[in-house]
Amino acid sequence: MFREHARLFTILQFAADLGLSVLAFVLAYASRIHLAWVLPDALDRMLNPELLRPAAYLWMVVPAIGWWAVAAFSLGLYRISFRRSDWEKIRIILESAVLLGLFLGFLSFALKLEISRTLIALFVFYQAALLVLARVVLGIRIRRRDHPAEGRNIVIVGAGRKASEMGRLISRYSDWGLRILGFVETVPAEGGETGLRVLGGLADLPRIVEENVVDEMIFVAGDPADLSSLDSMLAVCRERGIRTRVALDLFHVKISGASMEFLESVPLLTFSTTPDHAASLLVKRIMDVGIALVLLVLLSPLMLLTGLLVRLTSRGPAIYRQVRCGLYGRRFVLYKFRSMREGAEDVLWEIKHLNEMDGPVFKMRNDPRVTPLGRFLRKSSIDELPQFWNVLKGDMSLVGPRAPLPEEVREYTPWQRRRLSVKPGITCLWQVSGRNEIDFQEWMKLDLQYIDNWSLALDLKILLLTFPTVLLGKGAR
């Protein structure tokens, strides 16, 4: 019931938000007309090009709302697996409104459109204001109403901290009519949790369900050994047709996301430490292919010139090929413009003692193997442009941890290997946070931070931060 109820509520909320977004444009258009009566004619013409009929803006409004929807889903506004506070929802609404404004601004700039900037600003403002107002009104209504008679009474079977935490979690869904009737102890309390309404022990279950209106029970085990008490509870509930749930947080997993899946009729409890949002990951891949393809076409003259200069200034091929480790250690060939003299890997042992980076990675500020042109290519990151081909092939993504060498991976500690659980990328948090100025341990922590907090918005943020980082050459060697 929880997931079905949450899904229905989320669908209705999303549909309402789409309607409010359309209303926001209508209000913005009407406000723009009224502004034309207030502003002096000269100022009005300077700030606002001629206003077209509302239907003429459909081509802009529809993709803009679609972009906003992707951003809102990516930021977690409609995530049904996590209950967010009202303040968190408002924060996400404001962040998605900023992304909506950036999208409209970019669209206007890229296509050189004469669109009223005031109209865009009013649209973004009204959209954010209406969505925030809707949630404030809904929150006030929920807090003021009494629980309906058809609310669901829940009994929690369990003892100790986990049982009380489950009670507090369910109480956050009181707007759905969920109420904690009380607790049934699986073991005698020692000192006990204050504030818990204890209805009795396992032996009292038949009496408890006869004396009270019980819609469902939730079994909460403190550890796997407590499952031995589950049979007696299931027997009572099965005889009386009471819905039964079992909380499966039996394992001390700090960073794993748990989910229930089915392989035909076999239930599988799944733990995952990597991003697992299919729709967002599909959008990420579409973005990778689209942006990489466009950049390869636009930058092809620069890449041809770079390849020619590499061949003319030093012996060897223009493109350097190197085996790297990708998703879960899969080997692939990474492409770069050659920035070192030919045979550089064969003489690495001669200068390895001059390594300036801790850990298994070799980094040296004035590496004698790098050619004069190669120093410029590295400083400007032009040497990495061929990696867009790796992105098209699917070996890499635009954003993700840097692809390591196999010999580096062999020296990873167990916790560092988790950075291989996502596709490597051309740019990453390490890239925009100082690159070679950051030590190896902090580098690894930044990669895991990216994995644990991944979203499309985070990818967009890293991509935007990459441009000034590359232009300034921050941390490059």
N, C-alpha and C positions, 0 to 999 in steps of 0.2 A: 504493500500500500504506500509506503513512504516514497519509493521511487516514482510510482505511477502518479501519485498526488503532486510530487515535485515537478514532474515533467509537464503535467497539465497546467499547473500554476505558471511555470516558466513560459510555456507556449502562449498562454493568454497574456502574460505580462509583455512578452516580446511583440505580440500583435498590437497591444495597446501602445507600446512605445513607437512602433512604426506609424500608427495613426497620429500620435502626438508630433512626430517628426514632420509629417505632411502638414499638420496644422501649424507647426512652427514656420514653415515656408510661407503659408498663406498670411500669417500675421506679419512676417518680415516684409512681404510684398506690400501689404496694406500700409505698414508703417513707413515704408520707403515713399509711397505716394504722398502721404501726409507730410513727410519731411520736405518734399519738393515745394509745398506751399509755405513752409516756414523759412527755409534757407534762402538767402539772396540768389538770384539767377546765376550770377557768375560763379559763386562758390558751389552751387548745385551742379553746374556743368563740369566743373573741375574735378569734384570728388565722385560724381556719379554719371557715368555715360547714360545715354537715353534708355529709359526703361521700356523693355519689350512686353508683349503680351505674356501672361503667366504660362501658357502652353509652350512658349518658346524656350522656357527654362527646364522643360522636362528632361532633356538629354543630360542636363547637369545635375538635377536634383536626384534622379533615380540612381545613378552610379555613386553619388555622394552618400546617400542613405545606405546603399549597399556597402560602401567602404566603412561607414560608421558601424554597421551591424557586425562586420568582420572584426573591427577593432574592439567593440564591446564584448563579443564572445571571447576573443583572445585575452582580454583583460580580466575575464572571469565574471562579468556581470550576470550571466545567465547559467553559470555552472551549477548544476543540480546536486553535485556531490559535496558541496561546501556551503554552509549557511553563513552569509556575510551580515555584518551589522549595518544599520542604516547609514552610518558615517562612511563605512567602506564603500557602500553602493554609490553614495554621493561623490566620493573621490573618483571612482571609476567613471561615472557619468561625466565629470569635468575633464578627466584625462581623454576620454573618447571624443569629447567636444573639441578639445585642442587638436586632436588628430584629424577631425572633420574639417576644421578651419585650415590646417596645413594642406590637406588634400585639395580643397577648393582653391586655395592660393596657388598651389603648384599647377593645378589644371589651368587656371587663368593665365599664369606666367608662361607655361610650356606651350600652350596653344595660342598665346598672344590675343586673348579674348578681351573685348571691351565689355566687361561685366561690372556692374555697380559694386564697389567694395563695401559700401554701406549695406547693400542687400545681403552680401555674404556674411558680414559681421552680425547683422540682425538675425539672420537665419541660425547661425551657430549659437547666439545668445538665447534666442527663444527656445531652441531645441533643448539646450541644457537646462534652462529654467523650468520648462514644462515637465521634463523627466524628473527633476529634483522635487518639484511641487507635487507630482503624482505620488512619489514615494513618501513624502512627508505627510500628505493627507491619508494615505493608506496606513501609515504607522500610527497616526492619531486615532483613526477609526478602530484599528485592532486593539489598541491599548484601552479604549473606552468601552468597548462592547463586552457584555457578559458572555461566558462560554455557553454555547447552545446545548440544548438537552441531548442532541444527537452526538455529542462529543464522545471520543473513544477513551475508555478507562484502561490504563495499562498497569500491570503488576510486574515489578522487576524482581527476578529470582537471582539472588547473589548476595555477597557480603563484602564489606570493606570498601576501599577507595574506588575500585572500578565500578561498583554498583552505584555509588553516590555520583560519580562522574557521568554515568549513563543517565541518571535521573536529571542532572543539571542540563545535559544535552537535550533531552526530550522536552524539558520545560521551555527551551528556546523556540519550540514549535507549537506553543500554545495557541497561536493564531490559526492553526489547523484543527483546533478542538482536541488536541492531545493532552491528557491529564494523567499524572502519576497517582494511582490509587494508593500504593504503598509498596513495601519491600518484603520479600520472603527470604529469610536467612538460610543459606546452605550449610553453614557451620555456626555454632554458638558464638555470639559476639564476645570479644575480649576488650572491655572498655567501651567498645561500640562507637559508632559515628553519631554525633549529636545532630538533632534536626531531622532524622530519618523516621518515617512512620513505618515501624516494623509490624507486619500483620501476623507473623508467626514463622514457624520453621517449615521444612519440606513435608513433615508429617501432617501439618495443618492445611495443606493445599486443598483437599476436598472440602473442608469446612469453609475456607476462605472464598472459594468460587461459589459456594452455595449461599453465603451470607452477603455477598457483594456482587455488583454488576461488573463483570470482568470481560472486556472485549478481546484482549490479547495479553500474552506474557512474553517477556524478554529475559532469556537466560544469559547471565553475565558470569563468566568463569574468571576467577583470579589467576589461575594457571591451568595447564592442560589436565592436571589431576582432578580438577573439579568436575570434569565431564562425566565422571562416574555417577553424579547426581542427576544427570539429564534424563535418564530412562524413566524415573518415577514421575518427573514433571510432564514428560511427553505423554505418559499413560493417562494422567488426569486430564490433560488438555484434549487428547484425542477422543476420549469418551464423551466429553462435553462440547466438542466442536469449537474449542477456543483456538484462535490463531496463535502460533508459537514462533518465536524468533530466537536465534542464538547469536550473540555477539562474538565475532571471530577475531577480536584483537587479543589473541592468546600469546602472541609472540612479541618479544621486546625488539621491535624494528623501528628505528628512529627516523629513517629517511625513505622508507618504502611506502608506496601507495598501494593499498589492497583493494582488490575487486573480485567479484564472483563471475566466472565465465562458465559456459557449458560447451562441452565437446559431445554433440548429440545429447545423450541423457546423463552424461557423467559431469557432476559439478566440479569445477576447478577453482580453488582459492589462489588468486594470482597476486604476487607482490612485484612491484615495479619501481625502480629508482630513476627511470628516464621518462621524458615527456611521452604521454600516451593519449593525446587528443587527436583522433583521426582527421577531423575536419581541418583543424589548425595546421596539422602536419602536411595535409594536402595543399593548403594555401601556401605554406612555406615552399613546397616543391615547385608549385606554379610560379611563385615569385622568383625562385632560383633560376628556373629555365628562362622565364621572360626577361629578367634583368640581364642575365649572362648573355643571352642571344643579342639583345639590343646593344650592350656594351662591346661585344665582339665585333659587331658591324660598325659601330661608331668609331671604335678605336683601332680598326684594322689599318688605316694609314700609319698611325703611330707605331703599331706593332711591326709592320713591314719595315719601316725606317729603323726601328730598334734592332731588328734581326740583321739588317744589312750592316749597321754600325758594329754590332758584335762580331760579325764575320770579318770585317775590314780591320778591326783594331787588335785582334788576337786570334791565334790558331784555335781551331776546333769548331764544333757545330754551334749554331745560334741558340738552339733549344737544348736545355740541359734536362735529362731524364733521370729521375731518382725514385727508387722503390720506397714507399711510405706505408704506414699502417693506417687503415681507415676504420670503418664501423666494426667494432668488436675484434679488431686486429686484422681485418681483411687486407691483403696486400694489393696495392695498386701503383701505377706509375704516375708520378707527379711531374708536371711540366713547368719549367721556369726559363726565362732568358738566362743564358750562362753569364755569370758575373765573376767567375774565377778562371784562372788559366787552366789549360787542359792538364789532366792528371793531378788535380789538386787533392783529391781524396787519397792518393797514394803517398803523399808526403804529410798527411795530417799528424802522424805519430811524431814528427820532428818538432811540432809546435804545440802539441797537446798539453804540455805542462804550463803553457801560457793562458790556459782557459780562464776567462773572467766570470763564468757563470757556474754556480754550484750545481750539483746534481749531474745527471748523465748527458746533459746538453752542452755542446761546445759553442761558445760565443767569444769573439775577440774583437776589440774595437778597431785595431789596425792590423787586420789579418793580411800577411804579405802575399797570400795566394789570390787576393781580390785584385782585378784589373782596375786601372783608372776609370774606365767607363763603367765597370761593375760597381764601383763605389757610388757613382751617381744613380745607377739603376736601383741599388738597394735603398739609398737615402730617399728616393722618390717613390719606391715600391713599384716602379715600372717592371722590374724583373718578375713580378708575380702575375702580370696580366695573362699569360698563357693558362693560368689555373682556371680561368673562366671555361676553358674546354673541359677540365676535370669536373666542373659543376654541371655542364650539359650532359656529360657521360653518366652522372649520378654518383661518382666516387666522392664528391665533396659537395658542400653547401656554401652559400655566400657567407653565412655566419656559423661559427662553431669552433671548437678547440683546434689549435694548429695541428696538422698531421705530423706525427713523430716518425723517426727512423726506427726500424726493427730493433737495432742494437740499443736504442734508448729505452724502448718498451721493455726489453729484457731486464733492465735495471730498475724498473718501477717497483715501488712498494705496493702491496695489495690495494690500498685505498686510492692510489694514484691511477690504477688501471681503469677505474670507473669513468675516466675522461674519454675512454674509447667507446662508451656506450651510446654515443651520438656521432653522426657524420662529422668529420673534420671540416673546417671552414677556411675561407680566405682571410676573414677578419674575425676578431673575437674580443672578449673583455680585456684580455692581456694586451692585445694590439692597441686598444684605445686608452689603456691605463699606464702606459709608459714603456711597454715592450721590454727591451733589454735592460732597462733600469730597475726591473723588478726581479727579485731572486726566484729561484726555481720553485721553492715550496709555496710562495705566494702565488706564483703563476698557476700551479696545480690547483690551489684553492679557488682562484678566480674561475677556472674552467668548471669546477664542480658547482660553484655558485651559479654559473650560467645554466648548467643542467637542471639544478634544483628549482630555479626560478624562471625557466624558459617560457616565453610567450612570443607571439608575433610582434607585440609592441616592443619587447626587449630587443628583438632582431632589428626592428626599424630604428630604435634608439642607437644601437651599435653601428648600424650602417651610416646614420647621420653623423655620428661622432668620428667615423673613420676618415671622412673628407678633411676636416681640419688637422687631424693627426698626421695624415699623409702629406698634406701641403706644408706643414711645419717640420716634418721629418722627426717628430718627437720619438726618442728612444731607438731610432734606427742605427744600425752599424753596418 
